[in-house]
Amino acid sequence: MKSFVADIPEKIVFGAGCVDTVGKYAKRLGKRAAIIAGKSVRPEKTALLEKIQALLGEQGVESFVYAKINENPLMPIVDAGADFAREHQCDFVIGVGGGSSLDSAKVIAMLCASGGSVRDYVLDGKYAGKTADEIKTLPMIAVTTTAGTGSEATPWAVVTDPETGKKPGFGWSPVMYPAISIVDPELTLSMPRSVTSNTGIDVFFHAYESYVSTLSNDFTDMFAVRSMELVAENLKKCLDNPQDIEARSAMSLANTVVGPAISISGTHIIHGMGHSISGHYDTPHGLALSSIAVAVTEYTWKSDMKKFAKVAVIMGADPSQEEETLARNCGKTMKQFLAQFGQGVSLSSLGVTEDMLPVMAADAFEAMGGNMSVCPVPVTPEDAIAIYKASM
């Protein structure tokens, strides 16, 4: 049995209606909160931020809203959010929204306490080599409004550099975990169908990739398998009946319980290569992952036939088949699995052109080298280009 270290230092508050407790938890962290949110939850579009501000006010906490985060958040937007929080002398941060908002809130909390800009902490930035002991952050509350990304339960963040199209993931464990994560499934009821599908399939890939990653272990496998099962059982229900609170709750649980898995064993090249697609083409994250997942599965299935057979059965394959048959056909099973959620896409359908494949492959190794290194089958830049080509 593999050894592992599990450092999961956050409070998770889960359940329908639990967003009403945000004020109670916030008053323990400070007196002035920067609320970081996406454009989809701007005050003119939803009453959620107004509600959260009222709940904070009841507990004597002032709050200031920065609702400018875009999908695939850009470094200058995040830097401006840090400036906003500093200008208002905020002593903690609340991220409200999906993964983009929560990732941005984590980075803003770090920048406010540690200084500098986003670029300083990624790739060859002057602070990129810092250790967790050298990183400081303001306390953060994560209020997730999607059942996807798992950002409320990890120390990781992803921000896009608009100048290069690179989309590096980074973070320091345990300091960049949210102090408190509020997971209220009722907040996911209003998600559009496309967001439900894209974020839901992201949850599945978090679990799937962590399950077969070279860093996986018995501890992370428990979370990964349960998360995959919950997605397979409930994502279609959410698409067919968006108001099904039980299915929405199950997806929220799937999203949250996979956090420890991806915090410890990580994701591998589906995410590593998928980020390059989103970085260059501003593609929704779930679609970027789906476009290459079948080819990646066909490249990796021989690494652990028992695990790939298990994944195939979770996705709906006949469990009476031989283990090797299930594993060999896992890619075909995945193609059918993705189609039912509207995720049966190719790179060409997303606008990717063949001349960009070497560029995206190089970016994957530079910006997401950690992910590329834990693929269950070793992968080279030439292999990555071939996978991209097979996904066209």
Backbone torsions as a table, in degrees:
resi	resn	phi	psi	omega
1	MET	NA	134.3	-179.1
2	LYS	-68.7	146.1	171.2
3	SER	-80.9	154.8	177.1
4	PHE	-155.6	161.3	172.8
5	VAL	-121.2	123.3	-179.7
6	ALA	-112.3	110.2	-179.2
7	ASP	-119.9	97.6	-173.9
8	ILE	-126.2	78.2	-166.8
9	PRO	-92.3	53.9	-178.4
10	GLU	-137.9	158.4	174.3
11	LYS	-95.9	127.4	177.4
12	ILE	-110.8	122.7	178.5
13	VAL	-108.2	114.2	-171.3
14	PHE	-122.5	137.6	171.0
15	GLY	142.7	154.1	179.9
16	ALA	-59.9	127.7	178.4
17	GLY	87.3	-1.4	-174.1
18	CYS	-71.9	-9.7	175.8
19	VAL	-61.2	-21.6	179.4
20	ASP	-65.1	-14.1	-179.7
21	THR	-90.9	2.0	-172.6
22	VAL	-59.8	-37.5	-179.8
23	GLY	-64.5	-41.9	-179.9
24	LYS	-57.9	-42.1	-179.3
25	TYR	-79.2	-33.9	-177.2
26	ALA	-64.5	-37.9	-175.3
27	LYS	-65.7	-16.7	177.0
28	ARG	-78.3	-17.3	-172.6
29	LEU	-100.6	-26.1	-178.2
30	GLY	170.6	-170.9	-176.7
31	LYS	-115.3	-15.5	-176.7
32	ARG	-135.3	115.0	-174.3
33	ALA	-109.0	134.9	168.5
34	ALA	-94.1	117.5	177.9
35	ILE	-93.6	115.7	-177.5
36	ILE	-104.6	121.4	-173.9
37	ALA	-142.0	164.9	177.2
38	GLY	-87.7	169.3	-179.0
39	LYS	-63.0	-26.6	-177.5
40	SER	-71.8	-16.6	177.8
41	VAL	-113.5	23.4	174.2
42	ARG	-57.7	149.5	-176.7
43	PRO	-52.1	-33.1	-178.5
44	GLU	-75.1	-11.1	-177.7
45	LYS	-104.8	-26.5	-176.4
46	THR	-153.2	154.8	179.9
47	ALA	-90.2	3.4	-174.0
48	LEU	-61.2	-47.6	-177.7
49	LEU	-65.1	-38.9	177.1
50	GLU	-61.2	-40.8	178.6
51	LYS	-63.9	-45.7	-179.5
52	ILE	-63.5	-41.4	178.1
53	GLN	-62.1	-38.7	178.5
54	ALA	-65.5	-41.3	179.5
55	LEU	-65.1	-37.7	176.2
56	LEU	-66.6	-43.5	-179.2
57	GLY	-60.0	-35.9	178.8
58	GLU	-63.0	-22.7	-179.9
59	GLN	-103.2	12.4	177.2
60	GLY	77.3	21.6	-179.4
61	VAL	-105.2	122.3	173.8
62	GLU	-78.1	149.3	179.8
63	SER	-141.6	150.9	-176.7
64	PHE	-135.5	127.6	-169.9
65	VAL	-98.8	127.6	171.1
66	TYR	-119.6	96.0	-174.4
67	ALA	-111.5	62.6	-176.0
68	LYS	-125.6	9.3	-176.6
69	ILE	-74.5	131.6	-179.6
70	ASN	-100.2	163.5	172.3
71	GLU	-62.6	141.6	-170.7
72	ASN	53.4	67.7	-169.5
73	PRO	-56.5	140.5	-176.3
74	LEU	-95.6	144.7	-177.6
75	MET	-54.3	-45.9	-179.2
76	PRO	-63.0	-33.6	178.5
77	ILE	-67.4	-39.5	179.2
78	VAL	-70.1	-42.5	176.7
79	ASP	-58.5	-41.8	179.1
80	ALA	-64.9	-34.0	176.6
81	GLY	-65.0	-37.8	176.9
82	ALA	-65.7	-41.0	176.3
83	ASP	-60.4	-41.0	179.5
84	PHE	-60.7	-46.4	-178.5
85	ALA	-65.3	-38.8	178.6
86	ARG	-66.3	-44.0	-178.7
87	GLU	-59.0	-34.0	-179.3
88	HIS	-93.3	8.8	175.6
89	GLN	52.2	46.0	-179.0
90	CYS	-76.8	141.1	179.8
91	ASP	-106.8	-1.2	168.7
92	PHE	-158.1	169.6	-172.4
93	VAL	-126.8	142.9	173.5
94	ILE	-123.3	118.0	175.1
95	GLY	-92.4	129.8	-178.9
96	VAL	-127.5	118.6	177.7
97	GLY	140.2	-153.1	178.7
98	GLY	-88.9	-161.4	-174.8
99	GLY	-60.2	-35.8	-179.0
100	SER	-62.6	-44.9	-179.9
101	SER	-68.2	-41.9	-178.2
102	LEU	-69.0	-42.7	176.0
103	ASP	-58.5	-46.1	-178.8
104	SER	-62.4	-41.7	179.7
105	ALA	-62.3	-40.4	177.2
106	LYS	-59.2	-47.0	-176.9
107	VAL	-67.9	-40.3	178.4
108	ILE	-62.2	-42.3	177.9
109	ALA	-60.7	-39.0	179.1
110	MET	-69.7	-45.4	-178.4
111	LEU	-62.3	-37.2	-179.9
112	CYS	-63.9	-35.9	-177.0
113	ALA	-91.3	-31.6	-174.1
114	SER	-105.4	-15.5	177.9
115	GLY	84.9	172.4	177.7
116	GLY	84.2	-169.6	179.3
117	SER	-118.6	171.1	-178.4
118	VAL	-56.1	-44.9	-176.2
119	ARG	-58.6	-25.2	-179.7
120	ASP	-66.7	-19.7	-171.3
121	TYR	-109.3	0.0	-176.8
122	VAL	-121.9	157.2	176.9
123	LEU	50.4	-116.1	-178.2
124	ASP	-101.1	23.5	178.6
125	GLY	-60.7	157.0	-172.0
126	LYS	-66.6	-18.7	178.3
127	TYR	-110.7	6.4	-174.0
128	ALA	-63.3	-26.1	-178.1
129	GLY	-88.5	5.6	-179.6
130	LYS	-65.0	151.9	175.6
131	THR	-93.5	167.8	180.0
132	ALA	-58.6	-32.6	-179.9
133	ASP	-67.4	-19.7	-178.0
134	GLU	-97.5	-4.8	-177.7
135	ILE	-99.9	132.9	175.4
136	LYS	-117.8	150.5	175.3
137	THR	-141.5	155.3	166.8
138	LEU	-73.5	154.6	173.6
139	PRO	-60.4	149.9	-177.8
140	MET	-136.8	140.4	169.4
141	ILE	-110.1	131.9	175.9
142	ALA	-106.2	122.7	174.4
143	VAL	-114.7	101.6	-174.5
144	THR	-87.3	135.9	178.8
145	THR	-111.5	5.0	176.7
146	THR	-129.6	157.3	172.6
147	ALA	-100.5	70.1	-177.0
148	GLY	-169.1	158.8	177.9
149	THR	82.0	-35.5	-179.4
150	GLY	68.7	11.6	-174.2
151	SER	-62.2	-26.0	-179.7
152	GLU	-70.2	-10.3	-176.4
153	ALA	-125.3	21.8	179.4
154	THR	-138.8	166.2	174.8
155	PRO	-94.9	8.2	-170.9
156	TRP	-94.6	156.4	175.3
157	ALA	-146.2	154.4	178.7
158	VAL	-133.7	128.0	-179.9
159	VAL	-135.7	139.8	-176.1
160	THR	-94.5	137.0	173.4
161	ASP	-91.2	109.7	-176.4
162	PRO	-67.9	-18.5	-179.1
163	GLU	-77.0	-30.7	-175.8
164	THR	-115.9	-17.2	-175.4
165	GLY	80.2	1.6	177.9
166	LYS	-75.6	145.8	-177.5
167	LYS	-130.1	74.6	-175.5
168	PRO	-75.9	142.2	171.0
169	GLY	-99.1	143.7	-178.8
170	PHE	-158.4	170.7	178.7
171	GLY	159.6	162.8	179.5
172	TRP	-126.7	122.1	177.2
173	SER	-98.3	136.2	6.4
174	PRO	-98.5	4.9	-167.6
175	VAL	-69.8	-23.3	-176.7
176	MET	-97.8	10.0	169.2
177	TYR	-67.8	145.0	168.4
178	PRO	-58.8	147.3	174.2
179	ALA	-70.0	-38.2	-178.1
180	ILE	-140.4	134.4	175.2
181	SER	-119.1	127.1	179.3
182	ILE	-107.8	115.5	-175.5
183	VAL	-115.9	95.5	-177.6
184	ASP	-109.3	105.7	-177.5
185	PRO	-59.3	-23.8	179.1
186	GLU	-62.4	-27.5	-179.9
187	LEU	-71.1	-15.2	-179.6
188	THR	-91.4	-6.8	-174.9
189	LEU	-63.4	-28.5	-176.7
190	SER	-93.3	5.1	179.4
191	MET	-62.3	132.8	173.8
192	PRO	-61.1	159.3	-178.2
193	ARG	-55.8	-43.9	-177.6
194	SER	-64.4	-38.1	179.3
195	VAL	-69.9	-40.4	176.8
196	THR	-57.6	-45.6	-178.8
197	SER	-68.6	-48.2	-176.3
198	ASN	-65.0	-42.2	179.9
199	THR	-74.6	-37.0	179.7
200	GLY	-63.6	-40.3	-179.4
201	ILE	-73.6	-27.1	173.2
202	ASP	-61.4	-40.9	176.5
203	VAL	-58.3	-46.0	-179.0
204	PHE	-59.4	-44.4	-178.0
205	PHE	-69.7	-33.8	172.5
206	HIS	-55.2	-48.7	-177.4
207	ALA	-67.6	-46.4	-178.1
208	TYR	-61.5	-48.6	-177.6
209	GLU	-67.0	-40.9	179.1
210	SER	-66.0	-31.4	-178.9
211	TYR	-66.3	-35.6	-178.0
212	VAL	-105.4	-1.9	176.4
213	SER	-56.6	151.5	177.5
214	THR	-67.1	-14.6	178.7
215	LEU	-93.8	0.4	-177.6
216	SER	-64.9	154.9	177.2
217	ASN	-151.0	177.8	-175.8
218	ASP	-60.8	-33.8	179.5
219	PHE	-67.0	-50.9	-178.5
220	THR	-68.7	-32.1	-179.6
221	ASP	-60.5	-35.9	179.6
222	MET	-59.5	-45.6	-179.7
223	PHE	-69.1	-41.9	-176.7
224	ALA	-64.3	-46.9	-178.5
225	VAL	-63.7	-45.6	-179.6
226	ARG	-62.9	-38.9	178.8
227	SER	-63.7	-46.4	178.1
228	MET	-59.5	-42.3	179.7
229	GLU	-61.6	-44.0	-179.2
230	LEU	-63.8	-40.0	177.9
231	VAL	-65.6	-47.2	-178.8
232	ALA	-60.8	-32.8	-177.2
233	GLU	-85.2	-21.2	-167.7
234	ASN	-127.3	-18.3	-176.9
235	LEU	-63.5	-43.7	178.9
236	LYS	-62.9	-36.3	178.0
237	LYS	-61.7	-39.9	178.6
238	CYS	-66.0	-37.1	179.0
239	LEU	-70.9	-37.5	-178.7
240	ASP	-77.1	-33.2	-179.4
241	ASN	-139.8	87.1	-174.0
242	PRO	-58.2	-21.2	-178.0
243	GLN	-93.5	9.2	178.5
244	ASP	-73.6	95.2	-173.0
245	ILE	-66.9	-29.8	178.6
246	GLU	-68.5	-43.2	177.6
247	ALA	-66.8	-40.1	177.2
248	ARG	-62.3	-40.6	178.9
249	SER	-63.6	-41.0	179.3
250	ALA	-63.4	-39.5	177.8
251	MET	-67.8	-38.3	176.4
252	SER	-62.9	-39.0	177.8
253	LEU	-66.1	-43.4	178.2
254	ALA	-57.3	-41.6	-178.4
255	ASN	-65.8	-38.8	-175.8
256	THR	-80.4	-41.8	-175.7
257	VAL	-70.6	-20.9	178.2
258	VAL	-77.9	-10.8	179.5
259	GLY	-52.9	-51.0	178.6
260	PRO	-59.7	-33.0	-179.9
261	ALA	-66.3	-49.1	-177.6
262	ILE	-76.6	-20.0	175.4
263	SER	-70.8	-31.1	-174.5
264	ILE	-101.5	-51.0	-175.4
265	SER	-99.3	-12.5	173.3
266	GLY	72.8	178.4	170.3
267	THR	-105.6	169.2	-178.9
268	HIS	-119.2	-129.6	-165.2
269	ILE	-80.0	-16.4	174.7
270	ILE	-61.8	-45.2	175.8
271	HIS	-74.2	-41.5	-178.6
272	GLY	-57.7	-44.4	179.9
273	MET	-83.3	-30.0	179.5
274	GLY	-64.9	-34.7	179.2
275	HIS	-64.0	-32.4	177.3
276	SER	-64.9	-37.7	178.4
277	ILE	-63.5	-49.8	-179.8
278	SER	-64.1	-38.3	-178.0
279	GLY	-63.9	-39.0	-177.3
280	HIS	-89.1	-27.8	-173.6
281	TYR	-119.0	3.9	-179.1
282	ASP	52.0	39.3	-178.2
283	THR	-80.1	138.3	172.9
284	PRO	-51.7	136.5	-170.2
285	HIS	-56.1	-45.8	-178.0
286	GLY	-60.6	-41.5	179.5
287	LEU	-67.1	-38.6	178.4
288	ALA	-60.9	-43.0	179.1
289	LEU	-66.3	-44.6	-177.7
290	SER	-61.7	-33.8	-174.3
291	SER	-64.4	-26.0	-176.5
292	ILE	-115.4	-4.8	-171.4
293	ALA	-63.7	-38.9	-179.0
294	VAL	-65.1	-46.5	-179.8
295	ALA	-63.9	-38.8	177.9
296	VAL	-64.7	-41.4	179.2
297	THR	-62.8	-41.4	179.0
298	GLU	-68.3	-22.9	177.5
299	TYR	-80.5	-26.5	-168.7
300	THR	-113.6	-9.4	-167.3
301	TRP	-60.9	-27.1	-178.2
302	LYS	-72.8	-12.4	-174.9
303	SER	-66.8	-31.2	-179.3
304	ASP	-159.4	86.6	-173.2
305	MET	-62.3	-32.2	178.8
306	LYS	-62.5	-45.5	-179.1
307	LYS	-69.5	-43.1	-179.4
308	PHE	-67.2	-32.3	174.1
309	ALA	-64.9	-40.9	177.8
310	LYS	-61.6	-44.3	178.3
311	VAL	-61.1	-43.2	-179.6
312	ALA	-60.4	-42.8	179.3
313	VAL	-64.8	-42.0	177.6
314	ILE	-59.3	-36.6	-179.7
315	MET	-79.9	-1.7	173.7
316	GLY	115.5	4.5	179.2
317	ALA	-69.7	153.7	179.8
318	ASP	-66.1	115.0	-175.8
319	PRO	-69.9	-9.8	179.9
320	SER	-79.5	-9.0	179.3
321	GLN	-71.6	158.9	176.2
322	GLU	-63.4	148.5	-178.1
323	GLU	-55.7	-45.0	-178.6
324	GLU	-64.7	-37.7	178.6
325	THR	-64.3	-44.8	178.2
326	LEU	-59.7	-45.1	-178.3
327	ALA	-66.6	-45.0	-179.0
328	ARG	-60.6	-37.5	-177.2
329	ASN	-93.9	11.4	-177.2
330	CYS	-60.0	-37.8	178.0
331	GLY	-62.8	-42.7	177.6
332	LYS	-65.0	-40.5	177.5
333	THR	-62.7	-39.9	179.0
334	MET	-64.3	-38.8	179.4
335	LYS	-59.7	-43.3	177.5
336	GLN	-67.1	-40.4	-179.8
337	PHE	-60.5	-46.9	-178.3
338	LEU	-67.7	-34.7	-176.5
339	ALA	-60.7	-35.5	-176.9
340	GLN	-68.4	-15.4	178.6
341	PHE	-105.9	10.0	-177.5
342	GLY	73.3	24.5	-176.3
343	GLN	-108.3	16.1	179.7
344	GLY	-83.2	75.3	-174.4
345	VAL	-118.2	158.2	174.5
346	SER	-113.9	165.4	176.7
347	LEU	-61.8	-41.2	-178.9
348	SER	-63.7	-34.4	178.8
349	SER	-68.8	-19.4	177.2
350	LEU	-91.3	2.0	177.8
351	GLY	92.4	5.3	-179.2
352	VAL	-74.2	135.6	178.7
353	THR	-108.1	151.9	-172.3
354	GLU	-63.0	-29.3	-179.2
355	ASP	-67.5	-17.0	-179.7
356	MET	-88.6	-9.5	-174.7
357	LEU	-61.0	-46.1	177.3
358	PRO	-62.2	-35.7	179.0
359	VAL	-64.6	-46.8	-179.3
360	MET	-65.1	-38.7	178.7
361	ALA	-63.3	-44.9	179.0
362	ALA	-62.0	-42.1	179.2
363	ASP	-63.4	-37.5	179.8
364	ALA	-60.6	-41.8	-179.5
365	PHE	-73.5	-30.7	179.8
366	GLU	-79.8	-48.2	-173.6
367	ALA	-86.3	-26.3	-175.5
368	MET	-129.8	41.3	-175.5
369	GLY	-59.5	-35.6	178.5
370	GLY	-61.2	-42.9	177.7
371	ASN	-64.7	-43.6	-178.3
372	MET	-63.3	-29.2	-175.3
373	SER	-79.4	-15.2	-177.6
374	VAL	-106.9	15.1	174.3
375	CYS	-60.5	138.1	-177.9
376	PRO	-63.4	-19.0	171.4
377	VAL	-121.6	126.7	-179.5
378	PRO	-51.5	141.2	-176.2
379	VAL	-130.8	136.6	177.2
380	THR	-107.4	167.7	174.9
381	PRO	-56.1	-37.2	178.7
382	GLU	-65.8	-38.3	176.8
383	ASP	-63.6	-41.9	-179.5
384	ALA	-62.5	-42.2	177.6
385	ILE	-61.4	-41.7	179.5
386	ALA	-64.0	-37.9	177.3
387	ILE	-65.4	-44.3	176.3
388	TYR	-58.4	-44.9	-179.4
389	LYS	-61.3	-40.8	179.8
390	ALA	-67.2	-16.7	-178.2
391	SER	-97.0	-0.8	-177.3
392	MET	-70.4	NA	NA
